[in-house]
Amino acid sequence: MRLFELAHSKIKENIKRGDFCIDATLGNGYDSLFLAQQISPHGRVFAVDIQQSAIHQARCKLDTAGLGKCVTIIHDCHTNIMQRIPVQYHGEIAIAMYNLGYLPGGDHSIKTTPESTINSLLKTYELLKPGGLLSVLCYRGHDGGAKESDEVGKLCSLQNWSFEKFQGSNDPVSPVLIVIRKS
């Protein structure tokens, strides 16, 4: 099983119709589509991306699937997530997802960084409800990806968060999935 499939499997075990979710790195929209399929018609997905091209692609994908109405797309950096999620949803988020790195097929110079990711994860953890799940898929094969993955792991340990870590293979640049549960 590939790590994104494992992430989806873990989320399916913990998500229900009507839940509120975050896709903190919208990208091409696959995770937002997955989340919307799980929570519609009464739930809400808040999807964040800094790139307008990603937002356009994702919006088309969601609208084609008939799920655009349950996804609020936010054009911003994930570091501003706390300010961009309406206050009534703070502490009510069931699931949050991150796919770190760059937009596949996009500008590879625009990517997540250890600093922005750590800042965002701390805020997103606070937005979760008790028992909420935070999935972080770390791609280590690009410049800075291994450091970012290491920093996410260190954050989980330093914060004493309950988490599981899964590695794609023994290759040092293979992806890593970290699944955090808010206690």
RALINTA-V684262 format. One record per residue. N is the residue number from 1. RES is the residue in one letter. PHI is phi as a letter, one per 40 degrees, with the letter a starting at -180 (none if undefined). OMEGA is omega as a letter, one per 30 degrees, with the letter a starting at -180 (999 if undefined). BURIAL is # if it has 9 or more other ideal C-beta (glycine too) atoms within 8 Angstrom, else .. Layout:
n/res/phi/omega/burial
N/RES/PHI/OMEGA/BURIAL
N/RES/PHI/OMEGA/BURIAL
This chain:
n/res/phi/omega/burial
1/M/none/l/.
2/R/c/a/.
3/L/c/l/#
4/F/c/l/#
5/E/c/l/.
6/L/c/l/#
7/A/d/l/#
8/H/c/l/#
9/S/c/l/#
10/K/c/a/#
11/I/c/l/#
12/K/d/l/.
13/E/c/a/.
14/N/b/a/#
15/I/b/l/#
16/K/a/l/.
17/R/d/l/#
18/G/g/l/.
19/D/c/l/#
20/F/b/a/#
21/C/b/l/#
22/I/b/l/#
23/D/b/a/#
24/A/c/l/#
25/T/b/a/#
26/L/d/a/#
27/G/f/a/#
28/N/c/l/#
29/G/g/a/#
30/Y/c/l/#
31/D/c/l/#
32/S/c/l/#
33/L/c/l/#
34/F/d/a/#
35/L/c/a/#
36/A/c/l/#
37/Q/c/a/#
38/Q/c/a/#
39/I/b/a/#
40/S/c/g/#
41/P/c/a/.
42/H/b/l/.
43/G/c/a/#
44/R/a/l/#
45/V/b/l/#
46/F/b/a/#
47/A/b/a/#
48/V/b/l/#
49/D/a/a/#
50/I/c/a/.
51/Q/b/l/#
52/Q/c/l/.
53/S/c/l/.
54/A/c/a/#
55/I/c/a/#
56/H/c/l/.
57/Q/c/a/#
58/A/c/l/#
59/R/d/l/#
60/C/c/a/.
61/K/c/a/#
62/L/c/l/#
63/D/c/l/#
64/T/c/l/.
65/A/c/a/#
66/G/g/a/.
67/L/b/a/#
68/G/c/a/#
69/K/c/a/.
70/C/c/l/#
71/V/b/l/#
72/T/c/a/.
73/I/c/a/#
74/I/b/l/#
75/H/c/a/.
76/D/a/l/.
77/C/c/a/.
78/H/c/l/#
79/T/c/a/.
80/N/c/a/.
81/I/c/a/#
82/M/c/a/#
83/Q/c/a/.
84/R/c/l/#
85/I/c/a/#
86/P/d/a/.
87/V/d/a/.
88/Q/c/l/.
89/Y/c/l/#
90/H/c/a/#
91/G/g/a/.
92/E/b/a/#
93/I/c/a/#
94/A/c/a/#
95/I/b/l/#
96/A/b/a/#
97/M/b/l/#
98/Y/b/l/#
99/N/b/a/#
100/L/c/l/#
101/G/h/a/#
102/Y/b/l/#
103/L/c/l/#
104/P/d/a/.
105/G/g/a/.
106/G/b/l/#
107/D/c/a/.
108/H/c/l/.
109/S/c/l/.
110/I/c/a/#
111/K/a/l/#
112/T/c/l/#
113/T/b/l/.
114/P/d/a/#
115/E/c/a/.
116/S/c/a/#
117/T/c/l/#
118/I/c/l/#
119/N/d/a/#
120/S/c/a/#
121/L/c/l/#
122/L/d/l/#
123/K/c/a/#
124/T/c/l/#
125/Y/d/l/#
126/E/c/a/#
127/L/c/a/#
128/L/c/l/#
129/K/c/l/#
130/P/d/a/.
131/G/g/l/.
132/G/c/a/#
133/L/b/l/#
134/L/b/a/#
135/S/b/a/#
136/V/b/l/#
137/L/c/a/#
138/C/b/l/#
139/Y/c/a/#
140/R/c/a/#
141/G/c/l/.
142/H/b/a/#
143/D/d/l/.
144/G/g/a/#
145/G/c/l/#
146/A/c/l/#
147/K/c/l/.
148/E/c/l/#
149/S/c/l/#
150/D/c/a/.
151/E/c/l/#
152/V/c/l/#
153/G/c/l/#
154/K/c/l/.
155/L/d/a/#
156/C/d/l/#
157/S/c/a/.
158/L/c/a/.
159/Q/c/a/.
160/N/f/l/.
161/W/c/l/#
162/S/c/a/.
163/F/a/l/#
164/E/b/a/.
165/K/b/a/#
166/F/b/l/#
167/Q/b/a/#
168/G/c/l/#
169/S/a/l/.
170/N/c/l/.
171/D/c/a/.
172/P/c/l/.
173/V/b/l/.
174/S/c/l/#
175/P/c/l/#
176/V/b/l/#
177/L/b/l/#
178/I/b/a/#
179/V/b/a/#
180/I/b/l/#
181/R/b/l/#
182/K/c/l/#
183/S/c/999/.
